[in-house]
Amino acid sequence: MMPPQPYPGMYYQPMMTLDHYLTRRNVWAANALGLLLIWIGFLIRLSRVDSTAGSFAFFLIFTGGLIGVLASTAGALGSKKSSDMQNLGLLIWAGLLLVATVWMAFPIF
């Protein structure tokens, strides 16, 4: 007996889960992008050109920190392939990056 023929129309293909996107390379790239934005924003803030440059520096620092912290936290909590120590390291890195971002975005001096 022959098996039934597949439906000729479109069929549902499951989407990739978030775990497939949380590879070490993607988490590393997002952290590298975040650190680059923080560094550029900090250099602009140190130059103290004008208020517009200061606002742009704040935007760069805050955006870079947000990208890095979210990528590290998602990598720590969402990846099934990483070990417990890797997850702990990513969470510690996210905390340090958050503290550095707040310190650079809201300078006391």
LOFI-950101 format. One record per residue (C-alpha): residue in one letter; x, y, z. Coordinates in pm, whole numbers, padded with zeros to 5 digits, always signed. Example, Ala and Ser with C-alpha at 12.3 -4.5 7.8 and 13.67 -1.06 7.14 Angstrom:
<atoms>
A+01230-00450+00780S+01367-00106+00714
</atoms>
This chain:
<atoms>
M+00000+00000+00000M+00129+00347-00089P+00169+00619+00176P-00056+00922+00140Q+00072+01200-00079P+00183+01520+00100Y-00039+01822+00088P+00048+02016-00229G+00005+02360-00070M+00228+02543+00175Y+00305+02377+00500Y+00426+02510+00834Q+00798+02506+00889P+00901+02561+01250M+01113+02870+01306M+01457+02848+01455T+01452+02882+01830L+01644+03147+02017D+01895+02884+02127H+02020+02852+01768Y+02104+03222+01755L+02286+03223+02089T+02610+03078+01966R+02942+03175+02120R+03029+03371+01807N+02709+03576+01815V+02738+03653+02187W+03104+03748+02138A+03020+03970+01838A+02742+04149+02025N+02973+04209+02322A+03249+04335+02090L+03004+04574+01922G+02880+04697+02260L+03234+04755+02387L+03326+04941+02068L+03027+05172+02104I+03107+05232+02472W+03470+05310+02390I+03383+05553+02109G+03121+05723+02328F+03367+05753+02616L+03628+05912+02388I+03372+06163+02262R+03267+06239+02620L+03629+06298+02722S+03676+06552+02443R+03391+06769+02582V+03327+06943+02252D+02968+07065+02302S+02633+06952+02437T+02531+06780+02115A+02846+06569+02118G+02780+06492+02484S+02430+06374+02403F+02561+06159+02118A+02827+06016+02349F+02559+05932+02607F+02357+05759+02334L+02658+05555+02219I+02755+05454+02572F+02403+05362+02673T+02330+05172+02350G+02659+04983+02362G+02603+04888+02723L+02250+04774+02650I+02364+04558+02359G+02642+04398+02562V+02438+04338+02876L+02141+04193+02689A+02361+03966+02476S+02552+03837+02779T+02237+03782+02983A+02062+03607+02693G+02368+03391+02635A+02382+03296+03001L+02013+03225+03046G+01912+03098+02704S+02192+02881+02575K+02161+02509+02639K+02512+02432+02514S+02706+02630+02773S+02816+02497+03110D+02725+02640+03449M+03062+02811+03484Q+03024+02976+03142N+02678+03098+03241L+02815+03237+03568G+03097+03411+03381L+02852+03569+03137L+02633+03693+03421I+02933+03840+03603W+03048+04003+03278A+02699+04149+03226G+02707+04298+03576L+03052+04450+03528L+02950+04590+03191L+02636+04740+03344V+02836+04909+03621A+03091+05042+03369T+02814+05172+03143V+02642+05358+03425W+02976+05498+03545M+03065+05625+03196A+02719+05748+03101F+02666+05949+03421P+03007+06089+03515I+03045+06254+03853F+03340+06469+03756
</atoms>
